[in-house]
Amino acid sequence: METLQEQEKVFSIPRIGDKAPEFKAVTTQGPVNFPSDYKGKWVILFSHPADFTPVCTSEFITFASLETKFEKANCKLIGLSIDGLYSHIAWLRTIKEKIKFNGMNHVEVKFPLIEDITMEIAKKYGMIQPGESKTQAVRAVFFIDPEGVVRALIYYPLSLGRNFDEIYRALIAMQTFDKFNVATPADWNPGDDVIISPAGSCGVAEERMTSKNGITCEDWFFCTKKLDKDIILNELIKN
């Protein structure tokens, strides 16, 4: 039996650059060994507060409808809540048979949904935040790369549904950095100008400022270039 002090312990959140905490779990799609089962692929691991709740239902319908889009970007989806497996199965069946949202209906959730009744996995990922709830996971999103490293994370309160366009945009932006070694500015989408890394010397800075090879510099530290949308998508998206 856990003591009150153990129950109230706040677990740290994995940081960007950390190896994703390992776990084995039962899911609606069978057992998983995470993250080793997903080596070579990006993964979005996300938590939700509870089954049979309206905000979570809207999110699962949206994520399920976008699963193929993420799959084409070499990214798997896997969800988690502290509900049990049979609750998960009943809820996903209800979503498919009864729920309509934003013009989407008869949506089947095919990606795994983790059972985490003990909250062991949620605690490993800092998903239980007592200031928000001691018995429900907040809406966490972890982007984990093909080497099992945490690359980004986003947290939302229980009341706030996630923006799935932003989740996809962030995924593609990080893949663009990996493939083309460029940074992406505010509100970037494929086809927009990208940022090249700041010059490491005065000579390089001067060369960039006077260059006519497609680089545009507002000042020595702020230089952009064109990166065609089709080039990005042809490299990152599988049809």
Disulfide bonds with the S-S distance in Angstrom:
Cys217-Cys223 2.03
